[in-house]
Amino acid sequence: MEMDAAKQEFLNEFGEHYGYPNAPKSIDQIRATEFTRLQGLVYLDHAGATLYSELQMQSVFSDLTSNVYGNPHSQSESSSATLDILSDARQQVLDYCNASAKDYKCIFTSGATAALKLIGEAFPWSCNSNFMYTMENHNSVIGIREYALGQGATAIAVDIEDVHPVTSGETISMKISQHGVQRRKVAGLTEGEPTGDTYNLFAFPSECNFSGLRFGLDLVNIMKESSRRISGISSVCNNGQWMVLIDAAKGCATMPPDLSKYPADFVTISFYKLFGYPTGLGALIVRNDAAKLLKKTYFSGGTVDASIADIDFVKRREHIEHMFEDGTASFLSIISIRHGFKILNSLTVSAISRHTKSLTLYTRKMLLALRHDNGSRVCVLYRHHNSMELCHEMGPIVSFNLKRPDGSWYGYREVEKLASLSRIQLRTGCFCNPGACAKYLGLSHNDIISNTESGHVCWDDHDIMNGKPTGAVRVSFGYMSTFEEAKKFVDFVASSFISSSNHIDHGNHLKGIEKGFLDTGYHLESITIYPIKSCGGFCARSWPLSNNGLKHDREWILKSLSGETITQKKVPEMCFISTFIDLSQGMLFVESPRCKKRLQIRLELDANDGDIEDIELYGQRYKVYSYSNETNVWFSQAIGKPCTFLRYSSCDQDFLLNKTNGAAACRGAKSMLSFANEGQFLLVSEESVSDLNKRISSDVQKGIRGTAMEVNASRFRPNLTVSGGRPYEEDGWRDIRIGNTYFRSIGGCNRCQMINIEQNDGQVQKSKEPLATLASYRRVQGKILFGILLKYASDDGEWEQVDSWLHVGQVVYPNSL
């Protein structure tokens, strides 16, 4: 009922524009018949890649299985048919941007990035040229400056301060603010009087993929006709002719540029952002007079009329498309775009724009309305200026970050991880748009350089550095997006980042108890050793300790042929590999349902046991032993992909990579670790597991969660399981003693999707639990904590006992914080 009331309120405000009332199908019919695979999934990354329709793919499949399409460079009947369809496809692309075939040509490329690269390579740069681009530009546009600077040209980033110029007589009331001028000294090139015509290039996106800001296309005419009179850039506009590039990869899906009104010289398009399929195909729409200026060096099959192999002779083809499309075009993909355009044309681009705009405005409005109990805003939106008045200039993107009640930031990776648990797909980071990212987040050059030197790179987890976000959260809508998706997303933000239950129980029952090692009734319930990282472990009643933790724990790893460590995150089937160590025989036994033979590996090494090599893992350099090809083949069969089997020998504690300047490096720097991620030991309590199960069961009964389930302690891969106290008391332990061995807590264990993997009847199954329930009450500073990590309690984290063992049943003496 709540959804019905909310939707009616939404329709009262946006019903005129939502849902394609004049199209053959309503939005609900489109979703029910053409996107059945989205059941229960909220997809909000259409700026990254929109989704293909099932009807569209049926049409593609029917087309390709009903017709024979040959190489368009041949002259057979099937090849001629292909050539005709390619010609029609070019016209469809031109029509989409209202471009006359008399003035423009369509060059197919492997994507929008390839189209931009083509412009950079072939543009007629000189020492007197300027490459000017707006700060809000994708890296693929900014990368053009490498070609410009390499030819001695000037590169300048600018901000457009008025995207709606007004003319008054001969004065244009438009201002562009200029950032630093970039030049390089290029050997053999000298700046001076032009030896020929000078050409300059101005590049801007039709829609910023970071904020959704739509740039006024009047910029095209102003730059081409009146650039010398624009305030702020007159110093760089005095020489030569200006040409204009529009990056329409994002904006084309809802507002393609009208090239009959705004005659840009170059427009780049990406088809998977229009209708999902095909990927790996883009287009460059180029004005004929601009194309004649492009200087192409390389020639290939399909681009020449004639060439001679043993002398310097080549005659290039005259048609622009043929001259620039190297090799055989991706003709089956090009043939497929007509089925995508058919979908868009049935809805009309104007209706798609209105539909997505209604969802965008609703989402912005609802996010801005969210408040914490103290009245502070939850959401900071990134858009042009700080008023709702300019929302008509925004595309279907909502970019933002979230704040806590005290004003500190939630990390965008925390938002992304929790959204994934709620089956909401979105995007985080800077979206390959460094200028917009720095501009909206207030990041200075020093901030960015400092963050980079501290190890931050694209796609890592460093989302907050020095108190500032390093990126943002972005949701974006496509033609098939629905109100229900927008509302589910807003409800997710409200429940996950405002709810009073968003806290962590630190087990502070111990406060007030006299400090010291206390007999609280805890005992060691189980001991588990995991010889091979990410594979199955085994339990033991007693087990010896070593300098690295439990003897032989995580002493072996599997490494891919590309050098990556293989874990269950990438290869869940590793959970089926079982291990057991017989200390009396000095043997590691390994079994897999995919391998008939049980593998036996001797624990004692000698000089002939294989080569020693160096690898880097978790910021440390390790010396490892390698094994025979026969052993590697066994493990490759067990996990279904080629790999090598390696054994820990030692690690260089003096070698810590700068890029791991985070918790893992700090925790492990003084602790001897084998291949454990952070701590020498991982401890969980039975009571905490029991409390978690009660919460999962309660949520199922309330209808918050889906199917009933129960997890046991082994799901968390602990080395030590304790029992005898209250849930989460372990959070407050500083030190513990078991027998004669002392351990120190180095904090909670941050959990990931790996605990959602379970074995069931020989099959790997993934679910949202238990991580989704843990996220509802065990979140702190972007981490979902369960269990604690331990190291030996000596000052340097090293083991000081000789021939020490742990035994199930031993009393556990905690010392509270």
LOMAR-745469 format. One record per residue (C-alpha): residue number from 1; x negated, y, z. Coordinates in steps of 0.25 Angstrom, whole numbers. Example, Ala and Ser with C-alpha at 12.3 -4.5 7.8 and 13.67 -1.06 7.14 Angstrom:
2
1, -49, -18, 31
2, -55, -4, 29
***
This chain:
817
1, 0, 0, 0
2, -12, 9, 3
3, -17, 7, -11
4, -3, 10, -17
5, -2, 23, -9
6, -16, 28, -13
7, -14, 24, -27
8, -1, 32, -28
9, -7, 44, -22
10, -19, 43, -32
11, -9, 41, -44
12, -1, 54, -39
13, -14, 62, -41
14, -20, 54, -53
15, -10, 46, -59
16, -9, 54, -72
17, -24, 50, -75
18, -25, 37, -69
19, -23, 23, -75
20, -21, 26, -90
21, -6, 28, -90
22, -6, 30, -106
23, -16, 18, -109
24, -11, 4, -113
25, -15, -1, -99
26, -15, 5, -86
27, -27, 5, -77
28, -21, -6, -68
29, -18, -14, -81
30, -32, -12, -86
31, -38, -17, -73
32, -29, -29, -72
33, -31, -34, -86
34, -45, -29, -90
35, -53, -29, -77
36, -49, -41, -70
37, -63, -43, -65
38, -62, -31, -56
39, -53, -38, -46
40, -57, -33, -32
41, -69, -25, -38
42, -70, -10, -38
43, -79, -6, -49
44, -83, 9, -48
45, -96, 10, -56
46, -91, 14, -70
47, -102, 24, -71
48, -112, 13, -71
49, -104, 4, -80
50, -89, 3, -82
51, -82, -10, -84
52, -78, -17, -97
53, -64, -22, -98
54, -60, -36, -100
55, -52, -33, -112
56, -63, -26, -118
57, -72, -38, -116
58, -62, -47, -122
59, -61, -38, -134
60, -77, -38, -135
61, -77, -53, -134
62, -66, -55, -144
63, -73, -46, -154
64, -87, -53, -152
65, -81, -67, -153
66, -72, -64, -165
67, -81, -57, -174
68, -95, -59, -179
69, -104, -47, -178
70, -118, -47, -185
71, -130, -38, -183
72, -127, -25, -189
73, -140, -24, -196
74, -136, -36, -205
75, -127, -35, -217
76, -118, -47, -215
77, -103, -46, -213
78, -104, -47, -198
79, -115, -37, -197
80, -107, -27, -206
81, -95, -29, -197
82, -104, -26, -185
83, -110, -13, -192
84, -96, -8, -194
85, -92, -10, -179
86, -104, -3, -175
87, -101, 9, -183
88, -87, 9, -177
89, -93, 8, -163
90, -101, 20, -166
91, -89, 28, -170
92, -82, 24, -158
93, -93, 29, -149
94, -93, 42, -157
95, -78, 43, -156
96, -78, 41, -141
97, -87, 54, -140
98, -79, 61, -151
99, -91, 62, -159
100, -90, 63, -174
101, -98, 53, -182
102, -102, 65, -191
103, -110, 71, -180
104, -114, 59, -171
105, -119, 45, -172
106, -118, 34, -161
107, -131, 26, -158
108, -129, 13, -150
109, -140, 11, -139
110, -142, 1, -128
111, -135, 11, -118
112, -134, 25, -115
113, -148, 25, -109
114, -154, 20, -122
115, -147, 31, -129
116, -153, 41, -120
117, -167, 35, -122
118, -165, 36, -137
119, -162, 51, -136
120, -175, 53, -127
121, -184, 45, -137
122, -179, 51, -149
123, -176, 66, -145
124, -185, 76, -153
125, -192, 81, -140
126, -203, 91, -141
127, -212, 99, -131
128, -201, 110, -132
129, -189, 101, -130
130, -181, 101, -117
131, -173, 89, -111
132, -163, 95, -102
133, -154, 86, -94
134, -144, 88, -82
135, -148, 83, -68
136, -136, 73, -69
137, -141, 64, -79
138, -144, 49, -80
139, -158, 44, -79
140, -156, 39, -93
141, -155, 54, -98
142, -166, 59, -89
143, -175, 49, -95
144, -175, 56, -108
145, -184, 67, -102
146, -195, 57, -102
147, -195, 58, -118
148, -193, 73, -117
149, -205, 75, -107
150, -213, 65, -115
151, -212, 74, -127
152, -216, 87, -120
153, -201, 91, -118
154, -195, 98, -106
155, -185, 91, -97
156, -176, 98, -88
157, -165, 94, -78
158, -153, 103, -76
159, -140, 105, -69
160, -128, 110, -76
161, -122, 121, -67
162, -110, 124, -75
163, -104, 113, -84
164, -93, 122, -89
165, -100, 133, -96
166, -92, 145, -100
167, -96, 155, -111
168, -95, 170, -110
169, -100, 176, -123
170, -114, 171, -125
171, -116, 167, -111
172, -114, 153, -106
173, -111, 152, -91
174, -118, 139, -89
175, -130, 136, -80
176, -140, 125, -80
177, -150, 124, -68
178, -163, 118, -72
179, -172, 109, -64
180, -187, 108, -66
181, -193, 107, -80
182, -200, 94, -83
183, -212, 94, -93
184, -223, 84, -96
185, -236, 87, -102
186, -237, 77, -114
187, -250, 75, -121
188, -250, 79, -135
189, -238, 88, -134
190, -239, 103, -133
191, -228, 113, -130
192, -227, 125, -139
193, -219, 131, -151
194, -209, 121, -156
195, -215, 114, -169
196, -200, 110, -173
197, -186, 110, -167
198, -185, 109, -152
199, -174, 100, -147
200, -169, 99, -132
201, -160, 89, -126
202, -150, 92, -115
203, -144, 79, -108
204, -132, 78, -98
205, -122, 67, -95
206, -107, 69, -98
207, -105, 63, -84
208, -115, 62, -73
209, -116, 47, -68
210, -119, 52, -54
211, -108, 62, -51
212, -98, 60, -62
213, -100, 75, -66
214, -96, 78, -80
215, -104, 88, -88
216, -97, 98, -97
217, -100, 94, -111
218, -101, 109, -115
219, -115, 107, -111
220, -117, 101, -125
221, -113, 113, -132
222, -120, 123, -123
223, -133, 116, -124
224, -133, 114, -139
225, -128, 128, -142
226, -130, 138, -130
227, -142, 132, -122
228, -150, 144, -122
229, -140, 152, -114
230, -138, 142, -103
231, -142, 148, -89
232, -153, 140, -83
233, -160, 133, -95
234, -163, 145, -104
235, -178, 142, -102
236, -177, 128, -108
237, -166, 131, -119
238, -174, 141, -128
239, -180, 131, -138
240, -174, 121, -147
241, -161, 114, -149
242, -153, 107, -138
243, -147, 94, -139
244, -138, 87, -129
245, -137, 73, -124
246, -124, 68, -116
247, -126, 56, -108
248, -112, 51, -108
249, -115, 37, -103
250, -106, 40, -90
251, -97, 50, -95
252, -92, 44, -108
253, -83, 34, -101
254, -73, 44, -97
255, -77, 57, -105
256, -85, 55, -117
257, -91, 68, -123
258, -83, 74, -135
259, -94, 76, -145
260, -85, 84, -154
261, -85, 95, -143
262, -99, 93, -137
263, -108, 89, -148
264, -119, 83, -139
265, -131, 77, -147
266, -132, 64, -139
267, -122, 56, -131
268, -126, 43, -124
269, -115, 33, -121
270, -115, 19, -113
271, -104, 10, -117
272, -104, 1, -104
273, -100, 14, -97
274, -88, 16, -106
275, -82, 2, -106
276, -91, -7, -99
277, -96, -16, -110
278, -105, -17, -118
279, -117, -13, -109
280, -131, -10, -116
281, -124, -1, -126
282, -124, 14, -127
283, -123, 24, -138
284, -130, 37, -142
285, -121, 47, -149
286, -130, 57, -156
287, -127, 69, -165
288, -132, 67, -179
289, -141, 79, -179
290, -147, 76, -165
291, -150, 61, -170
292, -158, 67, -182
293, -167, 73, -172
294, -170, 60, -164
295, -184, 54, -167
296, -184, 39, -167
297, -197, 32, -166
298, -194, 17, -166
299, -187, 10, -177
300, -181, -4, -176
301, -172, -14, -183
302, -160, -7, -188
303, -166, 7, -188
304, -174, 7, -201
305, -171, 6, -215
306, -185, 1, -219
307, -198, -1, -212
308, -212, -7, -216
309, -219, -15, -206
310, -233, -13, -210
311, -233, 2, -213
312, -227, 15, -206
313, -214, 15, -214
314, -200, 15, -208
315, -187, 21, -214
316, -177, 23, -203
317, -162, 22, -204
318, -155, 35, -206
319, -142, 32, -198
320, -144, 38, -184
321, -137, 25, -177
322, -146, 16, -185
323, -159, 24, -183
324, -157, 23, -168
325, -151, 10, -165
326, -163, 1, -164
327, -162, -14, -168
328, -148, -21, -168
329, -138, -13, -161
330, -130, -20, -149
331, -119, -23, -159
332, -110, -32, -151
333, -110, -22, -140
334, -107, -11, -149
335, -96, -19, -155
336, -90, -21, -141
337, -89, -6, -138
338, -76, -4, -146
339, -69, -13, -136
340, -73, -4, -125
341, -69, 9, -133
342, -56, 2, -135
343, -53, 1, -120
344, -57, 16, -118
345, -49, 21, -130
346, -36, 13, -125
347, -37, 21, -112
348, -43, 34, -118
349, -55, 41, -112
350, -47, 52, -107
351, -38, 43, -99
352, -51, 36, -93
353, -56, 49, -89
354, -43, 53, -82
355, -42, 39, -75
356, -56, 39, -70
357, -55, 53, -66
358, -43, 50, -57
359, -51, 39, -50
360, -63, 48, -48
361, -55, 60, -42
362, -48, 51, -33
363, -61, 44, -28
364, -68, 57, -26
365, -56, 63, -18
366, -54, 51, -9
367, -69, 50, -6
368, -70, 65, -3
369, -58, 63, 7
370, -65, 53, 15
371, -70, 58, 29
372, -76, 52, 41
373, -70, 53, 55
374, -78, 66, 57
375, -72, 73, 45
376, -85, 72, 36
377, -85, 67, 22
378, -88, 53, 19
379, -91, 55, 4
380, -100, 65, -3
381, -96, 66, -18
382, -106, 70, -29
383, -100, 78, -40
384, -102, 92, -47
385, -100, 103, -36
386, -92, 101, -23
387, -78, 103, -28
388, -67, 94, -34
389, -64, 105, -44
390, -75, 99, -54
391, -70, 84, -53
392, -64, 86, -67
393, -79, 86, -71
394, -82, 73, -65
395, -82, 59, -71
396, -77, 46, -64
397, -89, 45, -54
398, -88, 48, -39
399, -102, 49, -33
400, -104, 50, -18
401, -111, 47, -5
402, -105, 44, 8
403, -108, 50, 22
404, -107, 45, 36
405, -99, 53, 46
406, -113, 59, 51
407, -116, 64, 37
408, -126, 53, 34
409, -125, 46, 21
410, -120, 32, 18
411, -130, 25, 8
412, -124, 23, -6
413, -130, 9, -5
414, -121, 6, 7
415, -109, 11, -1
416, -113, 2, -12
417, -115, -10, -4
418, -102, -9, 4
419, -94, -5, -9
420, -99, -18, -15
421, -94, -26, -3
422, -80, -20, -6
423, -82, -24, -21
424, -83, -9, -25
425, -94, -7, -36
426, -100, 7, -37
427, -114, 13, -39
428, -124, 20, -30
429, -137, 27, -32
430, -141, 38, -42
431, -135, 32, -54
432, -147, 35, -62
433, -144, 49, -61
434, -155, 55, -53
435, -152, 70, -56
436, -138, 69, -51
437, -142, 60, -39
438, -152, 71, -34
439, -142, 82, -37
440, -130, 77, -30
441, -138, 70, -18
442, -147, 82, -16
443, -160, 74, -18
444, -172, 83, -21
445, -184, 78, -29
446, -191, 76, -16
447, -180, 67, -11
448, -180, 59, -23
449, -195, 57, -24
450, -195, 54, -9
451, -184, 44, -10
452, -192, 37, -22
453, -205, 37, -14
454, -198, 30, -2
455, -193, 19, -11
456, -179, 23, -16
457, -176, 19, -30
458, -164, 17, -38
459, -154, 6, -33
460, -161, 4, -20
461, -155, 5, -6
462, -161, 18, -2
463, -148, 26, -3
464, -151, 36, 9
465, -165, 42, 10
466, -169, 54, 19
467, -154, 55, 22
468, -150, 57, 8
469, -143, 48, -2
470, -151, 44, -13
471, -139, 41, -22
472, -124, 40, -22
473, -112, 31, -23
474, -105, 32, -37
475, -91, 26, -40
476, -86, 28, -55
477, -73, 25, -62
478, -70, 18, -76
479, -58, 17, -84
480, -53, 5, -77
481, -55, 10, -63
482, -43, 10, -54
483, -38, 18, -42
484, -39, 5, -34
485, -54, 5, -36
486, -55, 20, -32
487, -47, 18, -19
488, -54, 5, -15
489, -67, 13, -16
490, -63, 25, -8
491, -57, 15, 2
492, -70, 8, 3
493, -78, 21, 6
494, -68, 25, 16
495, -68, 11, 23
496, -83, 9, 22
497, -88, 23, 26
498, -78, 29, 35
499, -72, 18, 43
500, -75, 18, 58
501, -79, 3, 57
502, -91, 7, 48
503, -101, 4, 60
504, -110, -6, 65
505, -109, -14, 78
506, -123, -13, 83
507, -120, -22, 95
508, -123, -12, 105
509, -117, -20, 116
510, -131, -21, 121
511, -132, -7, 125
512, -133, -5, 140
513, -140, -19, 142
514, -154, -18, 148
515, -164, -18, 137
516, -173, -31, 136
517, -171, -45, 130
518, -158, -50, 135
519, -152, -64, 137
520, -139, -61, 130
521, -135, -75, 127
522, -140, -75, 112
523, -147, -87, 107
524, -153, -91, 94
525, -142, -98, 86
526, -149, -102, 73
527, -163, -100, 66
528, -162, -99, 50
529, -174, -99, 41
530, -174, -95, 26
531, -186, -100, 20
532, -183, -94, 6
533, -178, -80, 5
534, -163, -80, 2
535, -161, -95, 2
536, -155, -104, 12
537, -161, -105, 26
538, -160, -116, 36
539, -158, -116, 51
540, -168, -122, 62
541, -167, -125, 76
542, -181, -119, 79
543, -190, -112, 70
544, -204, -106, 71
545, -207, -91, 69
546, -218, -85, 60
547, -224, -71, 58
548, -213, -68, 48
549, -201, -73, 56
550, -195, -88, 55
551, -206, -97, 49
552, -204, -98, 34
553, -192, -89, 34
554, -190, -82, 21
555, -204, -86, 17
556, -200, -90, 2
557, -193, -82, -8
558, -189, -83, -23
559, -193, -73, -33
560, -188, -70, -47
561, -197, -70, -59
562, -195, -55, -59
563, -201, -54, -45
564, -188, -52, -37
565, -185, -59, -24
566, -173, -68, -26
567, -162, -67, -15
568, -148, -72, -14
569, -143, -58, -17
570, -147, -61, -32
571, -147, -76, -32
572, -136, -80, -22
573, -139, -95, -25
574, -151, -94, -17
575, -142, -97, -5
576, -141, -112, -10
577, -156, -114, -8
578, -158, -121, 5
579, -171, -122, 13
580, -176, -129, 25
581, -190, -130, 31
582, -196, -142, 38
583, -207, -137, 47
584, -212, -151, 50
585, -213, -154, 35
586, -218, -141, 32
587, -208, -140, 20
588, -198, -130, 15
589, -186, -138, 8
590, -177, -130, -2
591, -165, -135, -9
592, -155, -130, -19
593, -142, -136, -25
594, -148, -132, -39
595, -161, -141, -37
596, -161, -156, -35
597, -174, -156, -28
598, -177, -151, -14
599, -189, -141, -14
600, -200, -144, -4
601, -210, -133, -1
602, -222, -134, 9
603, -223, -124, 20
604, -238, -125, 21
605, -245, -118, 10
606, -259, -121, 4
607, -268, -115, -6
608, -262, -122, -18
609, -247, -118, -15
610, -246, -108, -25
611, -250, -94, -29
612, -249, -82, -19
613, -243, -69, -25
614, -239, -55, -20
615, -224, -51, -21
616, -217, -38, -16
617, -204, -40, -8
618, -197, -30, 1
619, -209, -20, 0
620, -219, -30, 4
621, -230, -38, -3
622, -229, -53, 0
623, -239, -64, -4
624, -232, -76, -8
625, -234, -90, -12
626, -228, -95, -25
627, -224, -109, -28
628, -225, -119, -40
629, -216, -118, -52
630, -209, -130, -48
631, -204, -123, -35
632, -200, -111, -43
633, -192, -119, -53
634, -185, -125, -41
635, -180, -112, -35
636, -177, -106, -49
637, -167, -118, -51
638, -162, -116, -37
639, -158, -101, -39
640, -155, -102, -54
641, -166, -92, -58
642, -181, -92, -60
643, -189, -88, -47
644, -202, -91, -40
645, -203, -96, -25
646, -213, -88, -16
647, -217, -90, -2
648, -221, -79, 8
649, -236, -78, 11
650, -238, -65, 17
651, -234, -50, 15
652, -243, -37, 15
653, -237, -29, 26
654, -245, -17, 22
655, -238, -17, 8
656, -224, -10, 9
657, -218, -4, -3
658, -213, 11, -2
659, -200, 6, -8
660, -197, -1, 4
661, -197, 10, 14
662, -184, 5, 20
663, -179, -3, 31
664, -185, -16, 26
665, -199, -11, 24
666, -199, -5, 38
667, -193, -17, 45
668, -203, -27, 38
669, -215, -19, 37
670, -221, -24, 51
671, -214, -37, 51
672, -220, -50, 44
673, -209, -54, 34
674, -208, -65, 24
675, -197, -63, 14
676, -187, -58, 24
677, -181, -44, 20
678, -183, -37, 33
679, -184, -44, 46
680, -191, -57, 50
681, -178, -62, 56
682, -163, -60, 54
683, -154, -62, 66
684, -139, -63, 66
685, -130, -66, 78
686, -118, -76, 77
687, -109, -67, 85
688, -111, -56, 74
689, -108, -66, 63
690, -95, -70, 71
691, -91, -56, 72
692, -93, -53, 57
693, -84, -65, 54
694, -73, -60, 63
695, -74, -47, 56
696, -73, -54, 42
697, -61, -62, 47
698, -54, -50, 52
699, -56, -42, 39
700, -50, -54, 31
701, -38, -54, 40
702, -36, -39, 39
703, -37, -41, 24
704, -50, -32, 23
705, -58, -44, 18
706, -55, -55, 9
707, -57, -70, 12
708, -60, -75, 26
709, -75, -80, 28
710, -85, -83, 39
711, -100, -80, 38
712, -110, -87, 47
713, -123, -82, 51
714, -131, -89, 40
715, -124, -79, 30
716, -134, -68, 35
717, -146, -77, 34
718, -151, -75, 48
719, -164, -81, 54
720, -159, -80, 68
721, -144, -82, 72
722, -141, -78, 87
723, -129, -81, 95
724, -123, -77, 109
725, -120, -63, 109
726, -111, -52, 103
727, -109, -48, 89
728, -120, -38, 84
729, -128, -37, 97
730, -140, -41, 89
731, -139, -27, 82
732, -144, -21, 95
733, -156, -30, 98
734, -169, -24, 97
735, -177, -36, 101
736, -174, -51, 103
737, -182, -62, 109
738, -180, -77, 105
739, -189, -86, 113
740, -202, -80, 113
741, -201, -72, 101
742, -197, -57, 101
743, -189, -51, 89
744, -186, -36, 86
745, -174, -32, 78
746, -177, -23, 66
747, -162, -20, 63
748, -150, -26, 57
749, -150, -34, 44
750, -144, -26, 32
751, -134, -36, 25
752, -132, -37, 10
753, -123, -45, 0
754, -131, -57, 3
755, -123, -61, 15
756, -111, -61, 6
757, -116, -74, -1
758, -112, -87, 3
759, -112, -102, -2
760, -99, -109, -4
761, -99, -123, -10
762, -112, -121, -17
763, -107, -107, -23
764, -113, -93, -19
765, -101, -84, -16
766, -102, -69, -13
767, -92, -61, -5
768, -91, -48, 2
769, -93, -54, 16
770, -98, -53, 26
771, -105, -41, 21
772, -92, -33, 19
773, -88, -35, 33
774, -102, -32, 38
775, -101, -19, 31
776, -89, -15, 38
777, -95, -15, 52
778, -110, -17, 51
779, -115, -5, 42
780, -125, 4, 47
781, -133, 14, 38
782, -129, 7, 25
783, -133, -7, 30
784, -124, -19, 34
785, -131, -25, 46
786, -129, -39, 51
787, -140, -46, 59
788, -153, -41, 64
789, -167, -42, 58
790, -179, -46, 68
791, -194, -46, 68
792, -204, -50, 78
793, -204, -40, 89
794, -219, -38, 90
795, -223, -24, 86
796, -228, -28, 72
797, -217, -38, 70
798, -226, -50, 70
799, -223, -63, 76
800, -231, -65, 89
801, -227, -79, 93
802, -235, -91, 90
803, -227, -104, 86
804, -214, -97, 90
805, -201, -104, 87
806, -186, -100, 87
807, -176, -110, 92
808, -161, -110, 91
809, -155, -108, 104
810, -165, -99, 109
811, -160, -87, 118
812, -161, -73, 110
813, -164, -61, 119
814, -161, -48, 113
815, -166, -34, 117
816, -156, -24, 114
817, -159, -10, 108
***
